[in-house]
Amino acid sequence: MPDGCSDLDSTRRFLKARLLTDRASFHGYEAERQQIHDLLERTAEHGESNSALLLGPRGIGKTTLVTSVLVQLLCKETFHRNSLIVYLNGLIHIDDRIALKSATAQMNLENAVDGKVFGSFAENLAFLLECLKAGDRKKSKSVIFLLEEFDLFCSHHNQTLLYNLFDVAQSAQAPICVLGMTARLDVIELLEKRVKSRFSHRQIFLLPREDGFEERLELFGSLLKLPTEQEVRTFTATHPTIPPDVLNNDELALLRNLFNPRQYSLPSKWVTQWNRNIDKLLKSAEVQTVLQNMYEYDVLEGPFRMQLFELVNGLDDEHGAITVESIQQLGERYESDDKVKLLAGSSVLEICLVIAIKHHSEIYDRDPFNFEMILTRFSKWANSSSSMQGIERPVVLKAFEHLKQLEFVAPLTGGGLAKVQKEYQLHRLLLTYGQIRQAVQRMQFLPTEISQWEQSSLV
């Protein structure tokens, strides 16, 4: 059906756009979001000067939280008329001079600086700050500095930019708000004493919740469901258009190309059918098991969105809907271990040596081993085996060296260990017992006695 195919293509484009560009929707952390909202709102509407740090691991949603707050506030005329947003990124603005040049452009002060010759960086910065301080608190336009990768600004020479920003924020001459975002929880210790003394020490933490699986299920449904006509109308009413003059800032890429469901049109019958299928998946025990395993691996929303993107990317004419099987395949790919695959593709002799190393590690509590120890253990088992008898020592040594090349075992370094003959050089195992067990179970045509030997060290 051509209509079905076109509906599927539109659905795929819609879901991909939502997963990649929906930076205005933020899930959870309502108290922390409200703190940022109040902080920026007071700076713009009441002329308060503030400084704060937003801390949390990568992928938790720090930038998304700030973007969602800005989208909400910029729709208010009192906010966007009374405030100016300056966005600096520590990965891009690698020193204070570049950061100052970018801030000058974003504050539309290039004409004021043009033609002036400054003798030093400090003089240039002083002039810019003087422009900020012009007028009293009621007449001055509030400036909001967003510092992404805040920890990288701490490595700048003398932390001049941070010192002056915090100094202006502490003094009441010009209303500014300095909001830093970083994944380093110890970033306060990176600040110099003079900078630290001017910082408000307001820290807002976004830490992952360990018992939020129910929220993960809700997130799965909200990201993969299609909006009904009523939901689109509600979105239109609650998300007014951002004024175009705000989007003229080339540096502030956070607010450009935001996800807008009004740009997509899908038949209501198709939307109902699609959402019914997603509801059915959410109630499936198999799907919940896969999502639970993925949640135990990683509780962050960012990586989870990428996994769902991969799931949506698999939709085509043959696979027109998300199924339990496709989600189970996604879970298998997510949990797959490259070392297990590599080990499962090794030779029978090599897997026997790995099993001998495993038993040696179990008995001697992962003590180092050399080739002779493993050869003795392998030979003891091989003599009672029907399939592995008569293998010569050089062949076994070659297989052991191949394990070393594959980095299943690694030689110990330091001291006089390097001068020892290779048969007596100590090694350590780089695999877990679970990985070895999985590889043995996946190997096809493996003799039964080898599988039984893996389970028991008794010969």
N, C-alpha and C positions, 0 to 999 in steps of 0.2 A: 504494500500500500504506500503510495507516494506521500499521502498526508501523514501517515504514521512515521515514515522516515524523516519527514521535515520536522514533525513534532519532536522526534528523538534528537535530531540535530540541534534544535532550539533548546531542548532541555539540557543537552550536554554543554552547550555554550553558556547557558544560564548558570549551571552548577559550577563550571570551571571558573567563571567570572566571580561568583560568590566566594569560592574557596580561596581565590588568589587576591582579589581586590576589595573584599568587604572589610575595610579597616575601621568603619564607623560603628560596627556592631561589636559590643564587648559583652562577654558572658561572665557572670560571677563577680566577686570582689566589689560588691556594692559600696561598702564602707570606705574602701581605699579610693574608689572612683569619686565618691562624694567629697572626699578630702581635697583631691586635685581640682574638682569642679569649684568648690568654695574658694580655694586658694587663688585661682585665676580670675574668678568673678570679682573677688574683693579688690584685686589689683586693678582691674579695668574700671570698675564702677565707683570704688571708694578711694582710689589712689593709694592703697596700702603697698608697701614694699615687703616682699617675702623672698625666701630662698628655701628650697627643699630638694631632696634626693629621692628618686624612685628606684628601688633596688629589687632585683629578682633574677632568677636564672634565665638564660637565653631561651626564647620561645614561649615564655610565660604570658606575654602580652603587654609589656610596658608601653611600647610605642602605640599599639592599638588602643590602649586605655586613654592615652593623651589625645590621640586623633579623635576618638569618639567624643571626648569632652569638648574639644575644639569645634567639631562639627555642630554640637548642640549649642555652644555659646555664640559661635559666629553668626547664627541665624538671628540673634538678638541685635537690634540696631544699636542699642546702648553699648554693647560690647565691642563690635567691630569698628564703631566710630571713635571710641575712646582708647583703643589699644592697637599696638603694633607688634607683630610676631617676628622674631628673629630666630632662625633655625641654624644651628651649627652642629656639625658632625665631626667627631674626633678622628674618624678615618679619612675625611676629606680635608678638613682644616688642620693641617699637621703642625702648624706653628701659629703663634699669636698674631703675626703680621698678616697671614692669609685670613685668619678668622676675623680680624679687625676690618680688612678690606671687604669681606663678604657682609659683615654686619653693617658697614657704611652703605653698601648698595641696597641691602634689604630695608634700611631705615630711610631710603631716598635722600641721603645727605651727600650724594656724590657731587652735586653742584656746589655745595658749601665747601667741600674739600678740594674741588677742582681748582688748579692754579696755585694752591698753597704749597709751599716747600717746608717740610718738617725736618728738623735736624736729627730727630731720633724717633724711635717707636713710642717712647713715653710721651713725647710732645704730641704726636698724632693721636694717641689714645686720650690724652688730656683734652684735646680740642673736641673729640667726639663726645666725651662725657660732658663737656661744657654745653654742647648742643642739647644733650639730654636734660641738663639741669636748668635750662632756660625756662623762666616763668615759675609760678608757684605750683603747688601740688594739684590744685583744682584745674588749672589751665594746661598743665603739661599732659601730653599723651602718654599713657602707660605703655611700657615696653616689656614684652614677655620674651625672655631668652630661653630657648629649648636647647639643651646641650646633650646631644646623643653621644654615646660612648664617653661618658664624663670622665672615666678613669684615664683616658688618653690625654685629656687636657691637663691632667695633673703632671704629666711628664714634660710639659713645655717649660722652657727656660724661666726660672724664678716664679712660675705660675702667675705671671703678670696679669693676664686677662682675668683669671679667677679672682685674684686679689682685688682688682678694680671693680669688677662686677659686684662682688660681695660687699665691698666698701660702699658703693652707691646704694645697694639694697639696704645696708644698715643705716646709712644717713637718710634723712627724710626729704632731701632736696628734689629728687626725681623719682616718681613711682615706677619701680621695675620689679619683675619677678624672675628669679633665676631657678629653673627647674632642670636638674640633671638626671639622666637615665643611664644606668650602668648595670652590668651583670656581676660586678665585684662587690661583695658584701662588706669588704674591709676598706672601701674606698676612702673613708674618713682618715684612715692612717696614712694615706698618701699625701694629704694636704700638709703644706708647711704650717708652722705655728701661727704665723701672722695671718694666713688665709683662714685657718681653722677658727681663729678667734673672731672672725667677722662672719662666719657661717652660722645660721640659726640652729643648726643641728636637728632640723626637722627631717626625719627619715621615714619613708613610707615603703613598707616591704610587701612584695607580692611573692608569696611562698606557695608552692604546690600543695594541694590538699590530698592526703593519702586515702581518705574515705569518701571520695566524691564520684564513685562509679555511677550513681543514679544521675548525676549531672552530666556524665559522659554519654549516657544513653540519650538524655534529652538533647545534648549537643549533636549527636549522630542524627537524630530525627530533624532537628531544626536546620542543619546544614544540607540535608539531602531532600527535604520536602520542597515542593513548589508552592509559591504563594497563591492563594485564592484572590478573586477580584476584591473581596472585602478587605483582605490583608494588604493589598496594594493601595487601596484607598486610605487605609489607616496609616500606611507608611508615608503617603503623600501629605497627610495632615500633620504628622508628627516630625517630618523631616523637610522643613522649608529649604529652598535653594540658597546655597551660600552666595553672598554678594560677589560679583565677578572681580571687583577691584582687589579682593583678598587673594584671589587665585593668580594675580599678576606676579607674585613672588616666585621667581624661578627656583630658588633654593628650597622652598617649602613644598617638597614633592609629596608630603604626606596627604595633602588635601586634593591632589590632582587625580583624575580618573577613578574617583570613588565609585563603588558598586551602586547601581541604580536599577532596581527591579522594574521601574516604569518603562525602561527601554525594551523590555521583552514582552511578547504577547503569545500566550499559550491558551488553547481551547480549554474551557472549564471541565469538559468531560475527561480530557487527557489528564488534567491536573488532579481530578478526583481519583482517577484510576491509579496514577503514579503514587499519590499520597497513601492510598489504601495499601499498596504493595509495601511501602516503607513502614507503615504501622504493623503490618503482618511480620515483617522482618524483625522489628523491635521486640515482638512477643516471642520470637523463636528462641528456644534454649540454645541451639547451636550458635546462633549469631551472638547471643549474650556471652557465651563461653569465649568466643574469639575476641570480642571487645574487652572482656575481662582480662584475658591474657595480654592483650596490647596495652591495656591500662596499667597492668602491673609492671610492664617493661618501661613505659614512659607515660607520665601523668600530664605532660604539657600539651596544650592545644595546638601549637604550631606544627609539630611533627605529625599530629593526628590529622590535621587538614591535608597534609601532603599525601598521607596514606589514602584518604578519601578521594583525593584528586586522581591517584592511580586507579582507584576503583571506578571512578566515572570515566576515565580515559579508556577503559575496556569495553564501554558500550558501543555497539555497532549494529548493523542490520541483523546479524545472527543472534546477538545477545542484546535484545531490546529492553531489558530491565535488569535491575540489580537483584541477584538471587542469593540464596544461602550458600550455594556452591562457590560463587564468585567471591563472597566474603571469606569463606573458609580457605580458598586459594590465596587470598590476600594475607590472611593470618599465617599461612605456611611460609609464604615469601618473607613476611616480616620477621618470623622467628627462625628462619633458616640460618644455619651456621656454615660459613665458607670452609672452615677447617674440617667440619664433619664431611662435607661433600668431597673435599680433597682427600681425606683419609679413606673414605668409602671407595675411591677410585684407585687406591694403591694396590700393590700385588699381595698375594696371600702370604708370602714370606715376610713382607714388611708389616702386615697387620699382626702376624704372629709375634714379631719383635716388639711391637707396641703393646701387645697384651702381656708379654713377659716383663716389659718395663712397668706396666700398670701394677702387676702383682708384686714386683720388687718394691714399688713405691708404697703400696698398701701395707706390706709387711714391715718395712723399715721407715715408715712415716715420712715419705717423700725425701729420703736422704739421696744425695748424689750417687750416680752409678757410672760404671765404665763398660766398655764393650765386652770384656771378659766375664763380668758378672751376668750380663744379659745372655751371653752365649751359653754359659753354664746352665742357666735356668731354662733357656729354650731347648738345649740339647737333652736335658732331663725329660722334658715333655715329649720331644720329637722321638726319642727312643721307644716310647710307649705308644706312639702314634702310628697309624697305618698309612698316612698320606704324606708325612713330612720327614721321612727317614732318608739318610744318605746325602744330605745337603752339605757341600764342602764349606770349610771355614772362609775362604776368600769370597764366596758368593754371599754368605751371611754378612761379612764385613762391608761389602759393597752396598747391600740393602740398608745397613745401619747408617752408612755415610749419606745415602739418599734421604733417609729420615732427617738427617741433620740439614741437608740442603732445603728440604721442605719446611724446615723450622718447626718440626714436631718435637725435637730435642735440641738443646743448645749447650755448648761447652761452657764450663765455668771459667772465668777469667780472673787474672790477678795472681800475684805471688810467682811461684816457679811452675805453675800448672802448664804453661805453654811449652815447656821443654820436655814434657813427658811424651812417650810414644803414644800414637793415636789410639792403640788398643787399650791403653790404661788411663787415658784422659777422662776426667770426671765430667759428667753431663747432668742436666736436669730436664725433667719432663715439662713441656709447654702446653699439654692438653689436660683437660679435666677428665675424670672418670666417666662422667655422663656423656661427653663427646665421644669417647672411645666406644661406649656401649651403643650409642646411636649409630655410629659408623658400622659396627659389626652387624647390627640389625638391618641396615640398608644394603649391605653387600649381597649381591646375588651369587648363587652357586658357591657359596662358602661352605666348606665341609662342616658337618654337624659337630664333629669333635672340637673344632676350633671355637665354635659358638659356645659350646659347653665349657671349654677351658676359660673363656673370657668371664663366665659367670662364677667360676670357682678356681682358686689357685691350687687345689689339690690335684695331684697327677694320678 
